[in-house]
Amino acid sequence: MGYRSEVVLYVGPEVMPQFMVTMAKCQAARAMCFAEADERIKDYRDVKGSFLFKWTYLKWYDSFPDVQAIEDFMDWCEGEEISADDPDDPEKKAHASEFFKFVRMGEDSDDNVERGDAFWGEICINRSIEF
């Protein structure tokens, strides 16, 4: 069986080239994102060239090559500055972490991970008890 998580990954067009490098290097990650995701939304929130992936019952283990590839992509984003595409200031840089969002909600109520700054507050965990 194993421990399962609900996972959402948003990738903006600004970091899509690096994401596609990740996909090219790891067939398992490519399959996880483009064949096995429970939901895949192209141009999420009308952001052209973006993707949002959602998995509802996923084993997110660092030892899996697909998971490690995505973790490596997120590490890259958190350590890089990229062009901000500002026509008024072509030299302006932005942190790549502003263009992705990762949220993992584990089975245990205190096992949650959030990385990246895109759609801050809009892609988040909301646990509730309903009756």
N, C-alpha and C positions, 0 to 999 in steps of 0.2 A: 504494500500500500504506500507508505511513506507520507511525509509531511507535505501538505499542499498549501499553496498561496494563491491569492488573487493578485494579478499583476497588470499594470498599465504602463506603457511606454509611448511617449510622444516624441517624435523626431521632427524638428523644424527644417525648412529648406536650407537654412544657413549651415547646418552641420550634416546635411544629407550626403554630400560627397564622402565624408569620412565614414558615415554609416554604411554606405554602399561598398567602401573598401572592406569594412568589417564583414559584410555579407559575402563578398567575393572570396575572402580568406577562410570563411568557416561555413561549409555546406549545412551543418547542423543548425547554426544560427539562422541561416537563410530559410531553411525549412520551418523552423520554429516560428519565425515572423510571418512569412508569406504563405505557408501552407497549413500550419497548425494553430494559428491564433484563432480564438473564438470570435473575435471581432477585429476587423481591419478597416479603418476609415481613412480614405485618401482625402487630402485637402481639408483636414480637420479644422473646424471653425472658419472655413473659407480661407485658410492660409495655403495658398497654392504651393504645391511641391512638398507638403508635409504628410506625415502618416501618424496615426494613433493605432497602437496594437493593444488588445486586451486578451488576457487569459484568465479564466475563472477558476481553474483547478490544476495548477501547474506545480511541478516539483522544481523549485528554484534552488538548486544546489550548486555552489561554486565549483565543485568538482566536475560538473558537466561541461563539455566543450562549448555548447551553445550559450550557456549562461555565462561562462568565462569570457566569451567573445563580446557579449553585450556589456558585461562589467568593464572590460578593457575599453570599449567605446566610451562609456560614461566617464571612466578615468581620464581618457584623452580630453573629453569636453571640459572636465573640471580643471584641466591644466593648461588649456590653450586660449590664446586670444586670436580672434579672427577679424576680418574686415567688417565694419559695422554697416557698410553700404549706405553711407550718409553722403548725398550729393553735395552738401555744403562743406563737408570735411572728408575728402577721400582717404585721408590718413587715419581717420578715427577707428579705433579698435573696440571690440566688445568681447566679453568673456563668452566662450562657446557654451558654458553652462546655462546661459540665458535662453538657449534654443532647444533644450530638451527637458523632459520631465519624466521621472520614473517614480512609481509608487507601488510598493509591495505590501500587501496585508496578509500576514500569516494567520494560521489557525488560532494561535494563542493571542489573546487580546493585547498583549504588550509587545508583540513581534511585528513591528511596522518599520518600513524603510522608505524615506523620500529623498530623492536626489534631483538636482537640476532646478532651474528657476522659471521655466516657461509655464505660462498659465498658472502662476502662483495663486493658490487659494481656490482655483476653479477645478483643478484635478487634485483631489484630496481624499482622505479617508473619513468616512462618516459612519460610525457604528451606532446602532440603535436597537432597542428591544421593542418589539411590536406585539400587540395582543388584541 
